[in-house]
Amino acid sequence: MKHFLFTALALLLACSAFAQVADSTEKEQIRYNQYGVPVNRKPLFSEERNGVLVFESRNEDYKIWLDSRVQVDGAAFFGENPDYDPIGNGVSIRRARFAVKAQVTKDWYGEVDLDFANGILELKDAYLMYSGIKNL
């Protein structure tokens, strides 16, 4: 009788553990957007290509990458009197650009390019391109 009870208890524990694992994998597969609605998902793979961070789908239909450029100014002035130099030495960031570029399917491409200079944010490039119409 003890052997039967231990076997039944072990079987019950194994079934409940399997049910919890199956339930947790189902929860991991479902993703929700910001409104709580379930969404379809496609995993992206990331890699670095010549210094550019690229996220890409397995079938290469979806790709997004980040681009940045920084212009730095620096100066050092050497005067005759080392105790008095009216022009200060220093380094500053003159301009920084940040771009997000994306390819959605083989036909759609988009880019947004922002420029930060002198405390002002400017939109330099923003375009969307469709190349699905042949011979146009």
C-alpha positions as CSV (number, residue, x, y, z in Angstrom):
1,M,0.0,0.0,0.0
2,K,2.9,2.4,0.8
3,H,4.5,1.7,-2.5
4,F,1.2,2.5,-4.3
5,L,0.8,5.8,-2.4
6,F,4.4,6.9,-3.1
7,T,4.0,6.0,-6.8
8,A,0.7,7.9,-7.0
9,L,2.2,10.9,-5.2
10,A,5.3,10.9,-7.5
11,L,3.0,10.7,-10.6
12,L,0.9,13.5,-9.3
13,L,3.9,15.7,-8.6
14,A,5.4,14.9,-12.0
15,C,2.1,15.8,-13.8
16,S,1.8,19.1,-11.9
17,A,5.4,20.0,-12.6
18,F,4.9,19.3,-16.3
19,A,1.7,21.4,-16.3
20,Q,3.6,24.3,-14.8
21,V,6.4,24.1,-17.4
22,A,3.9,23.9,-20.2
23,D,1.9,26.8,-18.8
24,S,5.1,28.9,-18.4
25,T,6.2,28.2,-22.0
26,E,2.8,29.3,-23.3
27,K,3.0,32.5,-21.3
28,E,6.5,33.2,-22.7
29,Q,5.3,32.8,-26.3
30,I,2.5,35.4,-25.9
31,R,3.5,39.1,-26.1
32,Y,1.3,42.1,-25.6
33,N,1.5,45.7,-27.0
34,Q,1.2,48.8,-24.9
35,Y,-2.6,48.4,-24.9
36,G,-2.6,44.9,-23.6
37,V,-3.6,43.3,-26.9
38,P,-1.7,40.1,-27.9
39,V,0.6,40.6,-30.9
40,N,2.4,38.4,-33.4
41,R,6.1,38.4,-32.9
42,K,9.2,37.7,-35.0
43,P,12.5,37.4,-33.2
44,L,15.3,39.7,-34.3
45,F,18.9,38.9,-34.3
46,S,21.5,41.5,-33.5
47,E,25.0,41.9,-34.8
48,E,27.7,44.6,-35.4
49,R,28.5,45.3,-39.0
50,N,31.5,47.7,-39.5
51,G,30.7,49.5,-36.3
52,V,26.9,49.7,-36.9
53,L,24.5,47.9,-34.6
54,V,21.9,46.0,-36.8
55,F,18.8,44.1,-35.7
56,E,17.5,41.8,-38.4
57,S,14.9,39.1,-38.8
58,R,15.9,35.6,-39.8
59,N,14.5,35.8,-43.3
60,E,16.1,39.3,-43.7
61,D,12.7,41.0,-44.4
62,Y,12.9,43.3,-41.4
63,K,16.1,45.2,-40.5
64,I,16.7,48.2,-38.3
65,W,20.0,49.9,-37.6
66,L,21.3,52.9,-35.7
67,D,23.7,55.4,-37.2
68,S,25.5,58.2,-35.4
69,R,28.1,60.9,-36.1
70,V,29.8,63.3,-33.8
71,Q,31.9,66.4,-34.7
72,V,34.3,67.5,-31.9
73,D,36.1,70.8,-31.7
74,G,39.2,71.3,-29.6
75,A,41.9,73.9,-29.2
76,A,45.0,74.5,-27.2
77,F,46.7,77.9,-27.1
78,F,50.2,78.4,-25.9
79,G,51.0,82.0,-24.8
80,E,54.3,83.6,-23.8
81,N,53.2,83.9,-20.2
82,P,51.9,80.5,-18.9
83,D,50.2,82.3,-15.9
84,Y,48.0,84.4,-18.2
85,D,46.2,83.1,-21.2
86,P,43.1,85.1,-22.2
87,I,41.9,82.4,-24.6
88,G,40.9,79.2,-22.9
89,N,41.8,75.7,-23.9
90,G,39.1,73.2,-24.3
91,V,37.1,70.6,-26.2
92,S,33.4,70.7,-27.1
93,I,31.0,68.7,-29.1
94,R,30.0,70.9,-32.0
95,R,27.4,68.6,-33.5
96,A,26.0,65.2,-33.0
97,R,23.7,63.3,-35.4
98,F,21.6,60.3,-34.6
99,A,19.7,58.3,-37.2
100,V,17.4,55.3,-37.1
101,K,17.1,53.5,-40.4
102,A,14.8,50.6,-41.2
103,Q,13.9,48.2,-43.9
104,V,10.4,46.6,-43.6
105,T,10.0,43.9,-46.2
106,K,12.0,44.1,-49.4
107,D,10.0,47.0,-50.7
108,W,9.8,49.5,-47.8
109,Y,12.7,51.6,-46.4
110,G,12.6,54.5,-44.0
111,E,15.0,56.8,-42.2
112,V,14.9,59.5,-39.6
113,D,18.0,61.6,-39.0
114,L,18.2,64.1,-36.0
115,D,20.9,66.7,-35.5
116,F,21.8,68.2,-32.1
117,A,23.9,71.4,-32.5
118,N,24.2,74.5,-30.2
119,G,21.4,73.2,-27.9
120,I,18.9,72.9,-30.8
121,L,17.4,69.7,-32.1
122,E,16.7,69.6,-35.9
123,L,15.1,67.0,-38.1
124,K,17.6,66.7,-41.0
125,D,16.3,63.7,-42.9
126,A,13.0,61.9,-42.7
127,Y,11.8,59.9,-45.6
128,L,9.9,56.7,-46.6
129,M,10.7,54.8,-49.8
130,Y,8.6,52.2,-51.6
131,S,10.3,50.2,-54.3
132,G,7.6,47.7,-55.1
133,I,6.5,49.1,-58.4
134,K,8.8,47.8,-61.1
135,N,9.9,50.0,-64.1
136,L,8.9,53.2,-62.4
